Amino acid sequence: FNPATCKGTDEVTQKMQVLPVPPLSVSPTVRVCRGDGAQLRADGGVKYEWLPAASLDNPASPTPIARPGQTTHYRVRITNVYGCVQELTTRVEVTPPPVTAAFEVMIDSECGKPNRVQLVNKSSDATRYQWLLGDSSVVEGQNPDAFAYGRPGEYEVVLRAFNGSCVTTTSQRVQVEDPKLPPNVITPNGDGLNEVFILPNPGWKLEVYDRWGKHVYSNVAYYNDWGNDVRGGVYFYRITSPLGASCKGWLHVLK
């Protein structure tokens, strides 16, 4: 105590413990295609709080999945075992623009010839295209040349549209026919051979006209049952496939 100043001095000793700081880390910047997800990761804590939380599946997880609609900076507040809080940042870059994959199928149908298929690309914002034609064929390019399948049937055509590492896929089922021409002579004489007009593709539409153009027969789904009870002579026909292929021809009925 100092009588002149009426002040005293006292001394207090206090021990302070400096806590170790566990190493903290956060995942680096990642690039994703629009609509895809990216897994973020933070380490070194016992509690995590990610922001912004709207595009995260679990903002309290050390490894949330982010699906942002645009490039986004994320912050994570990491609390360690001693209650100390530290904030780290990372970023998810979204590759613009979104790729749209679309195409149109055009079929050229001509009787007596295999269907020819033309694929018309309607995609946008893609830089590379790959076509899977459904018969093990793979074609690169924006618009493939017209082609014919080796046999009739249904095929699934798949278009993959790329922009960098981003890819969008779409598909369509394509039905192709083999519109063969029928024979042009029948002999309905009761011997059981060549008695009726037979289409190689039963179930197609048939229209028949006599030599003067008079309509004598039609059936929207013909199943090979006309010709054995008509007059002999020359007739003209039109056949139409379910997909719209149409052709004309003539038929001689010999009696």
C-alpha positions in Angstrom: 0.0 0.0 0.0 1.3 3.5 -0.9 0.2 6.1 1.7 0.9 9.0 -0.6 -1.4 7.8 -3.3 -3.7 5.7 -1.2 -3.3 2.9 -3.8 -2.2 -0.7 -3.2 -0.8 -3.3 -5.4 -1.7 -6.9 -5.5 -0.5 -9.7 -7.6 -2.6 -12.6 -9.0 -1.3 -15.5 -10.9 -3.6 -17.4 -13.3 -2.8 -20.3 -15.4 -4.2 -20.3 -19.0 -4.4 -23.4 -21.1 -4.0 -23.0 -24.9 -6.1 -25.6 -26.6 -4.7 -27.4 -29.7 -6.5 -26.6 -32.9 -7.4 -29.7 -34.9 -6.7 -29.4 -38.6 -9.8 -28.3 -40.5 -10.4 -28.7 -44.2 -13.0 -28.4 -46.9 -13.3 -29.9 -50.4 -11.9 -27.9 -53.3 -13.9 -26.2 -56.1 -15.8 -28.7 -58.2 -17.4 -28.4 -61.6 -20.7 -30.1 -62.5 -23.3 -30.1 -65.3 -26.6 -28.4 -64.7 -28.9 -30.8 -62.8 -26.1 -33.0 -61.5 -25.0 -33.2 -57.9 -21.7 -32.7 -56.2 -20.6 -34.1 -52.8 -19.0 -31.5 -50.6 -16.8 -32.5 -47.7 -15.5 -30.9 -44.5 -13.3 -32.4 -41.9 -12.0 -31.7 -38.4 -15.1 -30.9 -36.5 -18.0 -32.3 -34.5 -20.6 -30.0 -35.8 -21.1 -28.5 -39.3 -23.4 -25.8 -40.7 -23.4 -25.2 -44.5 -24.8 -22.1 -46.2 -26.7 -21.5 -48.4 -28.7 -24.5 -47.3 -31.5 -24.4 -50.0 -29.5 -26.5 -52.6 -28.1 -29.0 -50.1 -29.6 -32.3 -49.1 -28.4 -32.0 -45.5 -26.7 -28.7 -44.5 -25.7 -30.3 -41.1 -23.8 -33.1 -42.6 -20.0 -33.1 -43.1 -20.6 -34.5 -46.6 -23.8 -32.9 -48.1 -24.9 -33.3 -51.7 -25.1 -29.9 -53.5 -27.4 -29.4 -56.5 -27.3 -25.7 -57.3 -28.9 -24.2 -60.4 -26.0 -21.9 -60.9 -22.4 -21.4 -59.7 -22.6 -21.1 -55.9 -20.1 -20.3 -53.1 -20.7 -22.4 -50.0 -19.6 -21.6 -46.5 -19.3 -24.1 -43.7 -19.0 -23.3 -40.0 -17.0 -26.0 -38.3 -17.2 -26.4 -34.6 -14.4 -28.5 -33.0 -14.4 -30.6 -29.9 -13.5 -27.6 -27.7 -16.4 -25.4 -29.0 -14.1 -23.3 -31.2 -15.7 -22.2 -34.5 -14.0 -21.6 -37.8 -15.5 -20.8 -41.2 -14.2 -22.2 -44.5 -15.5 -21.7 -48.1 -15.7 -23.7 -51.3 -17.5 -23.4 -54.7 -19.6 -25.5 -57.1 -19.3 -24.3 -60.7 -22.3 -25.1 -62.9 -21.5 -25.6 -66.5 -23.9 -23.5 -68.6 -25.9 -23.6 -70.7 -28.1 -26.7 -70.2 -28.0 -29.2 -73.2 -31.4 -29.9 -74.8 -31.6 -33.2 -76.8 -34.4 -33.7 -79.3 -34.9 -35.2 -82.7 -37.6 -35.9 -85.3 -37.9 -39.2 -87.2 -39.0 -39.1 -90.9 -39.7 -42.4 -92.8 -39.7 -42.6 -96.5 -42.1 -45.4 -97.4 -42.2 -46.7 -101.0 -43.7 -50.1 -101.9 -41.1 -52.5 -103.2 -38.3 -50.9 -101.3 -37.2 -51.0 -97.6 -38.2 -48.0 -95.5 -35.5 -45.3 -95.4 -35.1 -43.4 -92.1 -34.0 -39.8 -91.8 -33.2 -38.4 -88.3 -33.5 -34.7 -88.0 -31.7 -33.2 -85.0 -33.6 -30.6 -83.0 -31.1 -30.3 -80.1 -29.7 -27.0 -78.8 -26.5 -25.9 -77.0 -24.6 -29.1 -77.8 -21.2 -29.4 -79.5 -21.1 -33.1 -80.2 -23.8 -35.8 -81.1 -23.8 -39.5 -80.9 -26.6 -41.7 -82.3 -27.3 -45.3 -81.3 -29.6 -46.7 -84.0 -30.9 -49.8 -82.1 -29.2 -52.3 -84.4 -25.7 -52.1 -82.8 -24.8 -49.2 -85.1 -23.3 -46.0 -83.7 -23.1 -42.8 -85.7 -21.4 -39.5 -84.8 -22.5 -36.2 -86.2 -25.3 -33.7 -86.0 -27.6 -35.2 -88.7 -26.9 -38.8 -89.9 -27.4 -39.6 -93.6 -30.7 -41.4 -94.4 -30.4 -45.1 -93.9 -32.4 -48.4 -94.1 -32.5 -51.1 -91.5 -31.6 -54.6 -92.5 -35.0 -56.0 -91.5 -38.4 -54.7 -90.6 -39.3 -54.3 -86.9 -39.2 -51.8 -84.1 -35.9 -50.1 -83.1 -35.0 -47.7 -80.3 -33.0 -44.8 -81.5 -31.0 -43.0 -78.8 -29.4 -39.5 -79.2 -26.7 -38.4 -76.8 -26.0 -34.6 -77.0 -22.7 -33.4 -75.4 -21.4 -30.1 -74.3 -18.0 -30.6 -72.8 -18.4 -33.3 -70.1 -22.2 -32.7 -69.9 -24.5 -35.0 -71.8 -28.3 -35.2 -72.2 -30.0 -38.3 -73.7 -33.3 -38.8 -75.4 -34.8 -41.7 -77.4 -37.6 -42.7 -79.7 -39.0 -46.0 -80.9 -39.0 -46.3 -84.7 -41.2 -48.8 -86.6 -40.0 -49.8 -90.0 -41.7 -52.0 -92.6 -40.7 -54.0 -95.6 -43.4 -53.2 -98.2 -42.9 -55.9 -100.8 -44.8 -55.9 -104.1 -47.4 -58.7 -104.6 -47.5 -61.0 -107.6 -49.4 -59.7 -110.6 -51.1 -62.9 -111.8 -53.6 -65.2 -110.1 -55.4 -68.2 -111.6 -58.6 -68.9 -109.6 -59.6 -72.2 -111.3 -60.4 -74.3 -108.3 -57.2 -76.3 -108.1 -56.3 -74.7 -104.7 -53.2 -73.0 -106.2 -52.8 -69.3 -106.7 -56.6 -68.8 -106.2 -56.6 -65.4 -104.5 -54.6 -62.2 -104.5 -52.0 -62.5 -101.8 -50.2 -59.6 -100.3 -46.8 -60.3 -98.8 -47.8 -58.0 -95.9 -51.3 -59.2 -94.7 -53.4 -56.6 -92.9 -52.6 -53.7 -95.2 -55.3 -51.7 -96.9 -56.3 -52.9 -100.3 -58.3 -51.0 -103.0 -59.1 -52.7 -106.3 -60.4 -51.1 -109.6 -61.4 -52.6 -112.9 -59.8 -51.7 -116.2 -62.3 -48.8 -116.6 -61.5 -47.3 -113.2 -64.6 -48.5 -111.4 -64.0 -49.3 -107.7 -64.8 -53.0 -107.2 -63.3 -53.9 -103.8 -61.7 -52.4 -100.7 -60.6 -53.6 -97.3 -58.8 -51.5 -94.7 -57.1 -54.7 -93.3 -56.9 -57.2 -96.2 -56.1 -60.8 -95.3 -55.7 -62.5 -98.7 -59.3 -63.5 -99.5 -60.2 -61.7 -102.8 -60.0 -62.8 -106.4 -61.5 -66.3 -106.7 -65.0 -65.1 -107.5 -64.3 -62.2 -109.9 -64.3 -62.1 -113.7 -61.1 -62.7 -115.5 -59.3 -59.7 -116.8 -56.9 -57.0 -115.7 -57.4 -55.1 -112.5 -55.6 -52.2 -110.9 -54.9 -51.9 -107.2 -53.5 -49.6 -104.5 -52.1 -51.0 -101.3 -51.3 -48.8 -98.3 -49.2 -49.8 -95.3 -50.1 -49.0 -91.6 -47.3 -46.3 -91.7 -48.7 -44.8 -94.9 -46.6 -46.3 -97.7 -48.7 -46.5 -100.8 -48.2 -47.9 -104.2 -50.2 -48.9 -107.3 -49.9 -51.9 -109.5 -51.9 -54.2 -111.8 -53.2 -57.7 -111.5 -54.2 -60.2 -114.2 -56.9 -62.6 -113.3 -56.7 -65.7 -115.6 -59.7 -68.0 -115.8 
